[in-house]
Amino acid sequence: MKDNVIQTKSYAFASRVVKAYKFLVTEQREFVLSKQLLRSGTSVGANVEEAIAAVSRPGFISKLTIAAKETRETNYWLRLLHDNEYLPTPIFDSLFADVEELGKIITSILVTTKTHHNS
């Protein structure tokens, strides 16, 4: 099976988000914003998986579009947790860089797919 970069990276990111969530709950005693981060951060990979399994190009585009939106939401929760001193800068910087990279990859795949879809 060929290695799928976005599948691999989104799964690894989701795993890191789970670890960050555990840290936020146990060490920082933050329960509300961290749950939002957990939901959106793991949703990126879940929607990538659904896109890969799509039976049509429109289905693929739809699920990948949701994954792109989830990267934006995750970006928001990361910034909010960091700016309110729940998420230490080294953890924030690393997760933020990863979600930004995921967003760029997903957007690139969407642009390419839509271009080929319309031609």
Secondary structure in CASP SS format (residue, H / E / C, confidence):
PFRMAT SS
TARGET T0000
AUTHOR 0000-0000-0000
METHOD secondary structure of the structure
MODEL  1
M C 1.00
K C 1.00
D C 1.00
N C 1.00
V H 1.00
I H 1.00
Q H 1.00
T H 1.00
K H 1.00
S H 1.00
Y H 1.00
A H 1.00
F H 1.00
A H 1.00
S H 1.00
R H 1.00
V H 1.00
V H 1.00
K H 1.00
A H 1.00
Y H 1.00
K H 1.00
F H 1.00
L H 1.00
V H 1.00
T H 1.00
E C 1.00
Q C 1.00
R C 1.00
E C 1.00
F C 1.00
V C 1.00
L H 1.00
S H 1.00
K H 1.00
Q H 1.00
L H 1.00
L H 1.00
R H 1.00
S H 1.00
G H 1.00
T H 1.00
S H 1.00
V H 1.00
G H 1.00
A H 1.00
N H 1.00
V H 1.00
E H 1.00
E H 1.00
A H 1.00
I H 1.00
A C 1.00
A C 1.00
V C 1.00
S C 1.00
R H 1.00
P H 1.00
G H 1.00
F H 1.00
I H 1.00
S H 1.00
K H 1.00
L H 1.00
T H 1.00
I H 1.00
A H 1.00
A H 1.00
K H 1.00
E H 1.00
T H 1.00
R H 1.00
E H 1.00
T H 1.00
N H 1.00
Y H 1.00
W H 1.00
L H 1.00
R H 1.00
L H 1.00
L H 1.00
H H 1.00
D H 1.00
N C 1.00
E C 1.00
Y C 1.00
L C 1.00
P C 1.00
T H 1.00
P H 1.00
I H 1.00
F H 1.00
D H 1.00
S H 1.00
L H 1.00
F H 1.00
A H 1.00
D H 1.00
V H 1.00
E H 1.00
E H 1.00
L H 1.00
G H 1.00
K H 1.00
I H 1.00
I H 1.00
T H 1.00
S H 1.00
I H 1.00
L H 1.00
V H 1.00
T H 1.00
T H 1.00
K H 1.00
T H 1.00
H H 1.00
H H 1.00
N H 1.00
S C 1.00
END
